[in-house]
Amino acid sequence: MLWLAIHLPVLALQVFTRGAQAPAPLAIIAPPPRATVLAATPDAEAAGVHCGQRGASALALLPELQLRTRDPDREAEALAEIAIWAGRFSPRISLSPPDAVLLEISSCLRLFGGAERIERAVRDGLDELGFAARTACAPTPLAARWFARAGLGMDAGSEAHEESGDTPPARWQPTAPSAAPGALPQRDWQTMIDHLPLELLGDDGSCDAPTLELLAGLGLRTLGEVRRLPAAGLARRQAQAAGRTLARACGDIADPRPWFVAPPRFDHGLVLPVPTAHADALLFAARRLFASLAAWLQARHAAVDLCTLVLEHASPPHTALTLVFGEPSQDEARFMLIARERLAAIRLAAEVGALRVQAAQSVPAAPRSTDLFGDPAARADAALLLARLQARLGNEGVYRLSAQADHRPEAAWMVCEAGAGSSRPTSRPRYPERARNSADLVEGPRPLWLLPEPRAVSPARLSLIGEAERIETGWWDGRAVRRDYYLAHDEHQALCWVFHALDAPENWFVHGYFG
């Protein structure tokens, strides 16, 4: 097996800053009564704010500093969002709270071209989601987590050790995708574990603080020094947990992990560092969530034709925008385009402090056609244009016409929603199966311009053309018609569609024009 660990060293801070392009100075403090700084943005650190500092002292140093209490619930939601997004790389994902996600990628190496390409794609994708992460690979999940935590990933390792002044161990390189699992160079990565600092034993809660203090009191600094101690000696000092943790990391004993199961519906949000009503700022934050939604759909081979963008204010009611995409889609750019149109057409009642994207129902994604005939892209553009018009003008401003199986011209069509399917009469069929559509009932030509109401006209102003077409129907709904329709030229030589009413007083009417 080959595990890829995604470690988020400043997750507590990023759940508040990922929604802004350039967040203002902000610091995360521990819950009361300690209220000490846990993390701070680079601007705040440049002003002298540092971890362990009292919140009041940080405010005295930087009055414009914003303080946010650490929110474990938002961190857990962010981890789940990353796990959902990572489903585009591997179906085998495990959460490693409080700040890591683990992917088992041995079965996906050939598809993506190797571990390094997956690792690079993961880091680039997380950057689009607004997360700064460290990644690393190892044959065991705990070793991968430790490597990522220690900065032994693709290019973060050198930076981490340059800051500490230590000499970094060489990064372990997974074998080529075509190599058999048994060919993994175990000695290399286990040697790298020996160089890791002792504090990593308590990284995921496997070793408690008294055990770490005991080992540090013995003068141990690295995991290699702990691994060389006899197991019986560790047991006598009540430090068996250290031996078991190292055995799990080195693959000597099993390290089963529960697999993450993606939820059937997408419902994730993010908080803005500063409440705002500016559309561009809201779109920037929404793009993070749309990227997660697109990845969730791609992992499920699904698409959505609508979703809900909830703009959360300081007090309810919140603003919920239904985004209709015209056709099922998993395209992040399409989501952004419709959201931009909706935001431009509304006026917010209050500033927005958080956003949430919800997609309850998904449908199987239609495979893209690549044949020589037809133009799928053109159809997609037409649907996108319709969706944009609906987002800008509202559902009442855009509609389409649907043909109905009726001989009467004024009853042969109806107005329906632009996104609705083909409408059919709901009553008992009045015509044979072969004549369900109005096109099957039409015998003569029909004008494209039909007047809302027939207009009376003098027969002396008309020059009739051809034979009459009799329409005599509608007796069942009280709107019976008995007419003889003709093509005719009026006094201006316009080609029109006229009829002679067969009932008294047998007047003539113009019903439409051909051009």
Protein Blocks (a to p, Z undefined) as FASTA:
>chain_A
ZZdddddfklmmmmmmmmpfbdcddddddddfklpafbdcfklmmnopaehiafklmmmm
mmmbccddddfklmmmmmmmmmmmmmmmoccdcdddfkbccddfklmmmmnopaklmmmm
mmmmmmmnopacdddddfbfklmmmmmmnopafklmmmmmmmnopacddddddddfkbcf
klpcfklmmmmmmmpcfklmmmnopacfklmmmmmmnopabfklmmmpcfklmmmnopmm
mmmmmmmmnopaccddddddddfbdcdddddfbdcfbfklmmmmmmmmmmmmmmmmmmno
pacfbdcdddddfbdcdddddddehiacfbfklmmmmmmmmmmmpccfbdcfbdcdddfb
dcddddddfbfedjfklmmmmmmmmmmmmmmnojklpccddddddfblklmcccddfkbc
cdddfbdcfbdfklmbfklmpmbdcdfbdcfbacdddfklpccehjdddddehklnopac
cddddddddfkopacdddddfbdehiacdfbdfZZ
